[in-house]
Amino acid sequence: MTRWRVLAARLREVFTRGRIARDLDDELRHHLDLLTEQHLARGLSPAEARRAARLEFGSLDATAEAVRDRRGFRVLETIGTDLRRAVRRLAASPGLTASVVTILGLGIGVNLAIYSLVYAAMLRPLPYADPDRLVAVWETMTSPSGETEPIAVAPANLADYREQAGDLATMAGYARVARNVTGAATPDRLVGEAVMPGYFDVLGGVPRLGRTFAPGEYVEGNDAVVVLSESLWRTGFGGDTAVVGRRLALDGRSHEIVGVLPDSFVAVSTAGTPDRAAFYIPLVYPPDMMTGRGEHLIRVVGRLAPGTSVAALDAALAATASTIAATEERAAGLGAAAGPLVDHIGSVDRSMVRVLMAVLLGAVALVLVATCANVASLLLVRSFGRTGEVAVRVALGASRARLRLEWFAESLVLAALGAAAGIGFGIVAMRLLIASAPAGIPNLETVALDGQLLAIALVVALGTALVIGFGPAWHVGRTLPADALRSESRTTAGQGVGRVWTTLLFAEVVVSALLLVGAGLMTRSLMKLNAVELGFDPDDVLALNVPLPVDRYATGDARLAFFEEAARRLRALPGVEAVAFANRLPLRGNWVSGFFLEPAASQAAATTPLQAGFQAVNPDYFPVLRIGAIAGRLIEPGDRTGAPAVAVV
């Protein structure tokens, strides 16, 4: 019989041990009867023949145990027995069991919830083929004071980067857009992505139906084509397989549908956010923007060639940007850089997210340590009450290793129940985290209980069982039957127990102190953040974003007329005191593209143009946000086209 067949036979015996035991007992009795008959044939009486057969054969129980040890998995049977006994002992003390399970459940649940957030934000791989080879590319602008700021890439510069770094990486530009979509089942305002040539090749986007964009469609006038997402295809067109060739209106302009991308493809501009791009259109710029260097409008994604490093691409981009800066007046101070795409997904600083996640992980790890210390203390105290029982069992021949295994089995049952409770607590904590997490945390919508979290819960439960079972098992191993059964030796036994108790208590105090200090520091930081002066008063102020169709509102005068009429109508609504509009909301960044300051006379020798961010606002902007002037005046209704140009700094 081969080794695998022997293993299979032993496993079968584990699961059919009742029938096997009966068959074994019958076989042993049959052998005993044969020996008895042999002794009867020699002239012994029936009683003497039976006695002689028993003496020759030995103990039936011992023989049966020996056979079971050779044929089955004795370890599995022992573990099963220990677990059943553990369940009975825990059921006999429901109060203690409920307390321990609740404490463990809270500790494990909080750890699962925080880890699920950390995994979604920092550890989940990007949903693209070979994500480690994907990079983000950006430009930088260095001010005369030496400060360097990352900015978007100018379309004209991207052409140079692609040419110079062609052997190192393929690159493509993209921009997040929003359009009023008509022509589908339900008109809606949807988020999409405008892409430049090579975008789908860089990310490995393969259409489910039709095709992506042809080279000739990245030309102004030929760009009225669109690729749908699978979601828009299903909701807007009912999943019609003949959708290719139909028309879809985006901001009133009719586009031909040329393909459908599966939902497994994620637009880079929406990766790590709850939004998903519903459509894709060609990103086309007029000729003057493709030759200018000051319009930093697009984000760039690239795929490294095999064997190429991010550092090599970064060096090539920096050299190209330096050449552009030396030859183009408006590009003075320009730089370029590249980094792993995973570090540039989402709308928040990934380094800040890493720090936040590390702090949260450290905090919940301390919570689990404190939880284990509490439970270990409870179980150690419980073991004191069973000292006499342990002493009697040792005196009757039970091995200390066997008794330790029983205690660990009890700890394992408690940890398993705690993990089950922790999964429930973790689901509730996940929902609370999702509801209260700061906006912009990457992949927040993917936080969920999955197989990986269940595996982590299992590992944590096993680790917890070892930790909480160590104290009682150690106490059992040191119990001496004679000392435990003599009342005068209680002081001696208590000294060892006291040392363990003191150690656990010290660990609890240290961990609790660390948690309290950390909570106090975080609370103080939160209070300081809330006390930061914003420079405006956000109370009772509502904000909304109103994107206008470009074809219908093609000029600045048309857009200004729309917003002035909208503001006039809104002011007439009950409860509205004032209405303002601007091209940017506070704390949402500035419009920096193409705006340079002329140097003052004292700075005439400066060689680097000064670039400044600005906001375009109407006269009611400052009263609505309760912003007052330190000197001079604010913008007034007469400050319009045709009047002297004014600015508030």
matplotlib code that plots the C-alpha trace (Angstrom):
import matplotlib.pyplot as plt

x = [0.0, 1.4, 1.9, -1.0, -3.3, -2.3, -3.0, -6.4, -7.3, -6.3, -8.4, -11.4, -11.0, -11.1, -14.5, -15.8, -14.3, -17.6, -18.0, -14.2, -14.3, -17.1, -15.4, -12.1, -13.9, -15.5, -12.1, -10.3, -13.1, -12.8, -9.0, -9.7, -12.3, -9.8, -7.2, -9.8, -10.7, -7.0, -6.7, -9.9, -8.5, -5.5, -7.9, -8.4, -11.8, -13.8, -13.0, -9.3, -9.2, -10.7, -8.3, -5.3, -6.4, -6.8, -3.3, -1.8, -3.6, -3.4, -5.8, -8.4, -8.6, -4.9, -4.7, -7.5, -5.8, -2.6, -4.3, -6.1, -2.8, -1.2, -4.2, -5.7, -4.8, -4.7, -3.8, -7.0, -9.1, -7.3, -7.9, -11.6, -12.0, -10.2, -12.4, -15.6, -14.5, -13.6, -17.1, -18.7, -16.5, -17.2, -20.9, -20.8, -19.6, -21.7, -20.9, -17.2, -17.5, -19.7, -17.4, -14.3, -16.0, -17.3, -13.9, -12.1, -14.8, -14.4, -10.6, -10.6, -13.5, -11.7, -8.5, -10.4, -12.2, -9.0, -7.1, -9.8, -9.5, -5.7, -5.8, -8.3, -6.4, -2.7, -2.4, -5.0, -3.2, -4.2, -6.8, -4.5, -2.2, 1.4, 0.5, 4.1, 5.2, 2.6, 3.9, 2.4, 4.2, 3.9, 5.6, 7.0, 7.4, 10.2, 9.6, 12.4, 12.4, 13.3, 9.9, 8.9, 5.3, 3.9, 1.6, -0.2, 1.5, 1.3, 0.1, 3.0, 5.5, 4.0, 4.9, 8.5, 8.5, 7.1, 9.7, 12.7, 11.6, 10.2, 12.6, 11.9, 8.1, 4.9, 2.9, -0.6, -2.5, -6.0, -8.4, -11.5, -14.5, -18.2, -21.0, -24.7, -25.6, -28.7, -29.6, -29.5, -32.6, -32.3, -30.6, -28.0, -24.8, -22.1, -18.4, -16.2, -12.6, -11.0, -7.9, -5.0, -3.5, -2.0, -4.1, -5.9, -2.6, -0.8, -3.5, -4.5, -8.0, -9.7, -13.3, -16.1, -17.8, -16.5, -13.1, -11.4, -10.3, -8.5, -5.5, -7.5, -10.2, -7.7, -8.2, -10.5, -13.6, -13.2, -13.4, -17.2, -16.9, -17.4, -16.6, -19.2, -18.5, -20.4, -22.5, -23.7, -24.2, -26.5, -28.4, -28.7, -29.0, -30.3, -27.2, -28.0, -25.2, -26.0, -25.1, -22.0, -22.9, -25.7, -25.5, -25.1, -25.3, -22.7, -23.5, -25.7, -23.1, -23.8, -21.2, -21.0, -20.6, -17.6, -17.1, -18.0, -15.3, -16.0, -16.5, -13.3, -11.5, -11.1, -10.3, -7.2, -8.9, -11.6, -9.4, -9.5, -12.7, -16.4, -17.0, -16.6, -16.1, -19.3, -17.8, -14.5, -13.9, -10.8, -8.8, -8.2, -6.6, -6.5, -3.2, -2.2, -2.3, -0.3, 2.5, 2.3, 4.1, 2.1, -1.2, -0.7, -3.9, -3.5, -2.4, -0.2, 0.1, 2.9, 4.0, 7.7, 9.4, 10.7, 13.9, 13.4, 13.3, 11.3, 14.6, 15.7, 12.5, 12.5, 16.1, 15.1, 12.0, 14.0, 16.6, 13.9, 12.1, 15.5, 15.9, 12.4, 12.9, 16.2, 14.6, 11.1, 10.5, 7.2, 8.7, 11.3, 11.7, 10.0, 10.8, 9.3, 9.2, 7.8, 6.7, 4.7, 1.1, -0.1, 1.3, -0.8, -4.2, -7.0, -7.3, -5.3, -1.6, -0.7, 2.2, -0.3, -2.6, 0.3, 1.1, -2.6, -2.9, 0.3, -1.0, -4.4, -2.8, -0.5, -3.4, -5.6, -2.6, -2.2, -6.0, -5.6, -2.6, -4.7, -7.5, -5.3, -3.9, -7.4, -8.6, -5.3, -5.8, -9.4, -8.4, -5.4, -7.7, -10.1, -7.2, -6.5, -9.9, -9.0, -5.7, -7.0, -8.6, -5.3, -3.4, -5.7, -5.4, -1.6, -1.6, -3.7, -1.2, -2.3, 0.7, 1.3, 1.5, -1.9, -3.3, -1.7, -3.3, -6.7, -6.1, -5.0, -8.1, -10.3, -8.4, -8.9, -12.6, -12.8, -10.7, -12.8, -16.0, -14.3, -13.3, -16.9, -18.1, -15.2, -16.5, -19.9, -18.4, -16.0, -18.8, -20.5, -17.2, -16.5, -19.8, -19.0, -15.5, -16.9, -19.5, -17.0, -13.8, -12.3, -13.2, -10.6, -9.4, -8.5, -10.7, -13.0, -15.9, -14.1, -13.9, -15.8, -15.6, -13.9, -12.0, -8.8, -10.3, -11.8, -8.3, -6.8, -9.5, -8.5, -4.8, -5.6, -7.8, -5.0, -2.5, -4.9, -5.5, -1.8, -1.5, -4.4, -3.7, -0.1, -0.7, -3.1, -1.0, 2.1, 0.3, -0.8, 2.7, 4.0, 1.3, 2.7, 0.2, 1.6, 1.9, -1.6, -3.2, -1.5, -3.1, 0.1, 1.7, -0.8, 1.6, 4.4, 2.0, 0.7, 4.2, 4.6, 1.1, 1.6, 4.6, 2.5, -0.3, 2.0, 3.5, 0.1, -1.1, 2.1, 1.5, -2.1, -1.1, 1.6, -0.6, -3.5, -1.2, 0.1, -3.5, -4.6, -1.6, -2.1, -5.8, -5.1, -2.6, -4.9, -7.8, -5.5, -4.5, -8.1, -9.0, -6.1, -7.2, -10.8, -9.4, -7.4, -8.6, -10.0, -10.1, -13.9, -17.1, -18.6, -21.7, -25.0, -23.3, -24.3, -22.3, -23.0, -21.1, -22.8, -20.9, -22.2, -22.4, -19.5, -21.4, -24.3, -22.2, -19.1, -18.1, -17.3, -20.1, -22.6, -21.4, -21.4, -25.0, -26.1, -24.7, -25.9, -29.4, -29.2, -28.0, -30.9, -33.5, -31.9, -31.9, -35.6, -36.1, -37.2, -34.4, -31.7, -29.7, -27.0, -25.7, -22.1, -20.3, -16.7, -14.5, -13.2, -14.5, -12.3, -9.7, -10.2, -7.0, -6.4, -6.4, -2.8, -2.6, -1.3, -1.3, 2.1, 2.9, 5.0, 7.9, 8.0, 10.7, 12.8, 12.6, 13.3, 16.4, 14.6, 14.8, 12.1, 8.5, 6.3, 3.3, 0.3, -3.0, -6.2, -10.0, -12.5, -15.4, -18.5, -19.0, -21.2, -18.4, -16.8, -20.1, -21.4, -18.2, -17.9, -14.5, -13.5, -10.8, -7.7, -7.0, -8.7, -11.9, -13.3, -14.8, -17.9, -20.7, -19.1, -15.9, -16.9, -15.6, -14.9, -14.1, -10.5, -9.1, -8.9, -7.7, -7.9, -4.7]
y = [0.0, 3.4, 6.2, 8.2, 5.2, 4.7, 8.4, 8.2, 5.1, 6.8, 9.8, 7.6, 6.0, 9.4, 10.1, 6.6, 5.8, 4.6, 1.8, 1.1, 0.9, -1.6, -3.7, -3.6, -4.7, -7.6, -8.6, -8.5, -10.6, -13.1, -13.5, -13.9, -16.6, -18.4, -18.4, -19.6, -22.5, -23.5, -23.6, -25.7, -28.2, -28.6, -29.8, -26.5, -25.7, -22.9, -20.4, -21.3, -21.2, -17.7, -16.5, -18.0, -16.4, -13.0, -13.2, -14.2, -11.7, -8.7, -5.9, -5.5, -1.7, -1.2, -3.3, -1.4, 2.0, 0.8, -0.3, 3.0, 4.9, 2.9, 3.0, 6.5, 10.1, 10.1, 13.8, 14.7, 12.6, 14.2, 17.7, 16.9, 15.6, 18.6, 21.0, 19.3, 19.4, 23.1, 23.9, 22.1, 24.0, 27.4, 26.7, 26.0, 29.6, 31.7, 35.1, 34.8, 33.4, 36.2, 38.8, 37.3, 36.9, 40.5, 41.9, 39.9, 40.7, 44.4, 44.2, 42.0, 43.9, 47.3, 45.8, 44.2, 47.5, 49.6, 47.0, 47.0, 50.7, 50.5, 47.8, 49.7, 52.9, 51.7, 48.0, 47.2, 46.8, 49.0, 47.4, 47.3, 44.8, 45.0, 47.9, 48.1, 49.4, 52.3, 55.8, 59.2, 62.1, 65.8, 69.1, 71.4, 75.1, 76.6, 80.2, 82.8, 82.0, 78.4, 76.8, 74.0, 73.2, 70.3, 71.3, 69.6, 69.1, 71.4, 69.6, 71.0, 69.8, 66.3, 65.9, 66.6, 64.2, 61.4, 61.9, 62.1, 59.2, 57.0, 54.1, 54.3, 54.5, 55.1, 58.1, 59.5, 62.5, 62.5, 64.9, 64.4, 66.0, 66.2, 66.5, 66.7, 63.4, 63.1, 60.4, 57.6, 56.4, 59.1, 62.5, 63.0, 64.9, 62.3, 62.2, 61.1, 61.2, 62.9, 60.9, 61.5, 59.0, 55.8, 56.1, 52.7, 51.0, 52.3, 50.9, 47.8, 48.8, 46.3, 47.2, 44.7, 45.9, 47.9, 49.7, 52.6, 55.8, 55.8, 58.2, 60.4, 61.0, 63.0, 65.9, 68.9, 68.4, 64.6, 64.1, 63.6, 60.0, 58.4, 55.1, 54.1, 52.4, 49.1, 50.7, 53.5, 51.0, 48.9, 51.7, 54.0, 51.6, 48.4, 46.4, 46.6, 44.8, 46.9, 50.1, 50.7, 53.4, 55.0, 58.6, 60.1, 63.9, 65.3, 69.0, 69.1, 67.9, 64.6, 61.9, 58.5, 55.5, 53.5, 51.1, 49.9, 49.3, 46.7, 47.9, 46.2, 49.0, 52.0, 55.5, 56.9, 60.2, 58.3, 55.5, 55.5, 57.5, 56.5, 58.0, 56.0, 57.4, 56.8, 57.7, 58.5, 61.1, 62.2, 65.0, 67.5, 71.0, 73.8, 74.3, 77.3, 75.4, 72.6, 75.0, 77.1, 76.2, 78.0, 76.0, 73.3, 71.4, 67.6, 64.8, 62.1, 58.3, 56.2, 52.6, 51.7, 49.6, 46.2, 46.7, 50.4, 52.1, 55.0, 56.8, 56.5, 58.0, 60.7, 61.7, 61.8, 64.0, 66.4, 66.8, 67.5, 70.0, 71.7, 72.1, 73.5, 76.0, 77.2, 77.9, 79.1, 82.3, 81.2, 78.0, 79.5, 77.4, 74.4, 70.9, 67.4, 64.2, 60.7, 58.4, 55.2, 55.7, 54.1, 57.1, 59.5, 57.9, 59.8, 63.4, 63.5, 63.4, 59.7, 60.4, 61.9, 58.9, 56.6, 58.4, 58.4, 54.7, 53.9, 55.7, 54.0, 50.6, 51.2, 52.4, 49.4, 47.0, 48.5, 48.0, 44.3, 44.0, 45.5, 43.2, 40.1, 41.3, 41.7, 38.3, 36.6, 38.1, 36.8, 33.3, 33.2, 34.1, 31.3, 28.9, 29.6, 28.1, 24.8, 24.3, 21.4, 19.7, 19.9, 18.6, 15.5, 14.8, 15.1, 12.8, 10.2, 10.2, 12.9, 14.5, 18.2, 18.5, 17.0, 19.5, 22.4, 21.3, 21.3, 24.9, 26.0, 24.3, 26.4, 29.5, 28.5, 28.1, 31.5, 33.1, 31.5, 32.9, 36.2, 36.3, 35.5, 38.3, 40.5, 40.0, 41.3, 44.2, 44.8, 45.1, 47.8, 49.6, 49.5, 51.2, 53.9, 54.4, 54.8, 57.3, 59.4, 59.0, 62.2, 62.8, 61.7, 58.6, 56.3, 53.3, 54.0, 52.5, 49.1, 48.7, 45.4, 42.1, 39.7, 36.4, 38.1, 39.8, 36.4, 34.9, 37.7, 37.2, 33.5, 34.4, 37.0, 34.4, 31.8, 34.4, 35.6, 32.0, 31.5, 34.8, 34.3, 30.6, 31.1, 32.3, 29.5, 26.8, 28.1, 28.0, 24.4, 23.4, 24.7, 23.1, 20.5, 18.0, 17.8, 21.6, 22.2, 19.7, 21.1, 24.2, 25.5, 25.7, 28.2, 31.1, 29.5, 28.8, 32.4, 33.9, 32.5, 33.4, 36.9, 37.5, 36.6, 38.7, 41.7, 41.3, 41.3, 44.2, 46.2, 45.4, 46.6, 49.8, 50.6, 49.9, 51.9, 54.8, 54.8, 54.7, 57.6, 59.7, 59.1, 59.8, 63.0, 64.2, 63.4, 65.2, 68.2, 68.2, 68.0, 71.0, 73.0, 72.1, 73.3, 76.5, 77.4, 80.7, 80.1, 83.7, 83.4, 82.4, 79.2, 79.3, 79.3, 79.2, 76.6, 75.8, 74.1, 73.4, 74.5, 73.4, 74.9, 73.3, 74.7, 74.8, 76.7, 79.1, 79.4, 83.0, 84.6, 87.1, 84.3, 82.5, 85.7, 86.5, 83.1, 83.3, 86.8, 85.8, 82.7, 84.8, 87.3, 84.5, 82.8, 86.1, 86.2, 82.9, 83.0, 82.7, 83.7, 86.8, 87.0, 85.0, 84.9, 83.0, 82.4, 80.1, 78.4, 77.8, 78.6, 76.0, 74.3, 75.6, 78.4, 78.9, 79.3, 78.5, 81.2, 84.1, 85.8, 88.9, 91.7, 92.4, 95.8, 98.3, 97.1, 93.6, 94.5, 92.4, 89.3, 86.6, 84.2, 85.4, 85.4, 83.1, 83.7, 81.9, 83.9, 83.6, 85.3, 86.4, 88.6, 91.6, 89.6, 87.0, 88.9, 89.8, 86.2, 84.8, 87.8, 88.8, 92.4, 94.5, 95.4, 98.4, 100.0, 98.5, 95.3, 94.5, 96.6, 96.2, 98.8, 96.7, 95.2, 94.9, 98.4, 99.8, 100.2, 96.7, 96.1, 93.4, 92.6, 91.0]
z = [0.0, -1.0, 1.4, 0.0, 0.2, 3.8, 4.5, 2.9, 4.8, 8.1, 7.2, 6.5, 9.9, 11.6, 10.1, 10.5, 13.9, 15.4, 12.9, 13.0, 16.8, 16.7, 14.1, 16.1, 19.3, 17.4, 15.9, 19.3, 21.0, 18.1, 18.8, 22.5, 21.8, 19.6, 22.4, 24.8, 22.5, 22.3, 26.1, 26.3, 23.9, 26.3, 29.0, 31.0, 32.4, 30.7, 33.5, 33.5, 29.7, 29.6, 32.3, 30.5, 27.3, 28.9, 30.5, 27.2, 25.1, 27.5, 28.1, 25.4, 26.0, 25.8, 22.6, 21.0, 21.9, 20.4, 17.2, 17.0, 17.4, 14.6, 12.2, 12.8, 13.6, 17.4, 17.5, 15.7, 18.0, 21.0, 19.7, 19.1, 22.6, 24.1, 22.1, 23.2, 26.9, 26.4, 25.1, 28.0, 30.6, 29.0, 28.8, 32.6, 33.2, 30.8, 32.4, 32.1, 28.6, 27.4, 28.9, 27.3, 23.9, 24.0, 24.9, 22.2, 19.6, 20.2, 19.9, 16.8, 15.2, 15.5, 14.0, 11.1, 10.3, 10.4, 8.3, 5.7, 5.4, 5.2, 2.6, 0.4, 0.7, 0.5, -0.3, -2.9, -6.3, -9.2, -11.5, -14.5, -16.1, -14.6, -12.3, -11.0, -14.4, -14.5, -13.7, -13.3, -15.0, -13.9, -14.3, -11.6, -11.4, -9.3, -8.1, -7.7, -4.0, -4.7, -3.9, -6.2, -6.9, -8.9, -11.8, -14.6, -17.9, -20.9, -24.0, -26.1, -23.6, -23.5, -27.2, -26.3, -23.4, -25.5, -28.2, -25.8, -23.6, -26.3, -25.5, -21.8, -21.6, -23.5, -22.2, -22.8, -21.4, -20.0, -18.2, -16.2, -17.8, -17.1, -19.7, -20.0, -21.6, -23.8, -26.3, -23.7, -21.8, -19.1, -19.6, -16.9, -15.9, -16.0, -15.3, -18.2, -19.4, -22.3, -23.5, -25.8, -28.3, -26.7, -23.4, -23.8, -24.9, -21.8, -19.5, -21.4, -22.2, -24.5, -25.6, -25.0, -28.2, -31.1, -30.8, -29.2, -31.1, -34.4, -34.9, -37.3, -34.5, -32.3, -34.7, -34.2, -36.3, -36.4, -32.7, -32.4, -31.3, -27.9, -26.1, -23.5, -20.2, -19.6, -16.9, -19.3, -22.0, -19.8, -18.1, -21.1, -23.9, -22.3, -23.1, -26.8, -28.7, -31.8, -29.9, -32.0, -34.6, -32.6, -31.5, -28.0, -27.3, -25.0, -24.0, -27.1, -29.5, -31.2, -30.9, -32.7, -30.3, -31.5, -28.6, -25.1, -22.4, -19.7, -16.1, -15.2, -16.9, -14.6, -15.8, -14.1, -13.2, -11.3, -9.8, -6.0, -5.9, -5.7, -9.2, -12.4, -15.9, -17.9, -21.2, -23.0, -25.7, -27.6, -25.9, -28.6, -28.3, -30.8, -32.7, -30.6, -27.4, -28.9, -29.5, -26.4, -23.2, -20.5, -20.5, -17.9, -18.4, -18.6, -16.4, -17.8, -17.3, -18.6, -18.9, -18.4, -21.0, -19.7, -17.7, -17.3, -13.9, -12.7, -11.9, -15.5, -16.8, -14.1, -15.2, -18.9, -18.2, -16.1, -18.9, -21.4, -19.1, -18.6, -22.3, -22.7, -19.8, -21.4, -24.8, -23.9, -22.0, -20.5, -19.3, -17.1, -13.9, -15.5, -14.4, -14.9, -12.8, -12.7, -9.9, -9.4, -10.4, -7.2, -5.2, -7.3, -7.3, -5.5, -4.5, -1.3, -0.5, -0.3, 2.1, 4.5, 4.0, 4.8, 8.1, 9.1, 8.3, 10.2, 13.3, 13.1, 12.7, 15.6, 17.8, 17.1, 17.6, 21.1, 21.6, 20.7, 23.1, 25.9, 25.0, 25.2, 28.5, 30.0, 28.8, 29.9, 33.4, 33.6, 32.5, 34.8, 37.7, 36.6, 36.5, 40.2, 41.1, 39.3, 41.0, 43.1, 40.1, 38.2, 41.1, 41.4, 37.7, 37.8, 40.8, 38.9, 36.0, 33.6, 31.8, 32.1, 28.3, 28.1, 30.6, 28.8, 25.5, 27.2, 28.4, 24.9, 23.4, 25.7, 24.7, 21.0, 21.5, 23.1, 20.4, 17.7, 19.3, 19.7, 16.1, 15.1, 17.3, 15.9, 12.3, 13.3, 15.2, 12.3, 9.8, 11.9, 12.4, 8.7, 8.0, 10.6, 9.1, 5.6, 6.8, 8.8, 6.7, 5.2, 1.5, -0.9, 0.9, -2.1, -2.8, 0.1, -1.8, -2.0, 1.8, 2.5, 4.3, 1.9, 2.0, 2.9, 5.9, 7.0, 6.7, 8.8, 11.4, 11.6, 12.0, 14.6, 16.5, 16.5, 17.7, 20.4, 21.5, 22.0, 23.9, 26.3, 26.8, 27.8, 31.4, 32.4, 30.7, 32.4, 35.8, 35.1, 34.2, 37.6, 39.7, 42.1, 43.4, 46.9, 47.2, 45.8, 48.2, 51.3, 52.5, 54.1, 50.7, 49.3, 50.0, 47.9, 45.0, 45.2, 44.8, 41.3, 40.4, 41.8, 39.5, 36.4, 37.7, 38.2, 34.7, 33.1, 35.1, 34.2, 30.5, 30.7, 32.4, 29.9, 26.9, 28.3, 29.1, 25.5, 24.2, 26.5, 25.6, 21.8, 22.1, 24.0, 21.4, 18.5, 20.3, 20.8, 17.2, 16.1, 18.3, 16.8, 13.3, 14.1, 15.5, 12.3, 10.9, 7.4, 6.4, 5.6, 7.4, 6.1, 8.4, 6.6, 3.2, 0.6, -2.5, -5.8, -9.0, -12.3, -15.4, -18.6, -22.1, -24.1, -27.4, -25.9, -23.8, -25.9, -24.9, -21.6, -22.0, -22.5, -19.4, -17.3, -18.5, -17.4, -13.9, -13.3, -14.3, -12.1, -9.2, -9.7, -9.6, -6.6, -4.6, -5.0, -3.2, 0.5, 3.0, 0.5, 1.6, -1.1, -4.0, -5.3, -8.0, -8.8, -10.9, -7.7, -4.2, -1.2, -0.3, -3.7, -5.3, -7.7, -11.4, -12.4, -16.1, -18.3, -15.7, -15.1, -13.1, -14.7, -12.4, -10.6, -11.5, -8.6, -10.1, -13.7, -13.7, -12.7, -15.3, -14.0, -14.6, -11.5, -11.7, -9.5, -8.9, -9.1, -8.7, -10.8, -8.6, -8.7, -6.3, -3.9, -3.3, -0.4, 1.4, 1.2, 2.8, 5.1, 3.9, 4.7, 3.1, 5.1, 2.9, -0.1, -1.4, -2.7, -6.2, -7.0, -9.6, -11.8, -12.3, -15.6, -19.1, -20.4, -17.0, -15.7, -14.7, -11.0, -8.7, -5.0, -3.6]

ax = plt.figure().add_subplot(projection="3d")
ax.plot(x, y, z, "-o")
ax.set_aspect("equal")
plt.show()
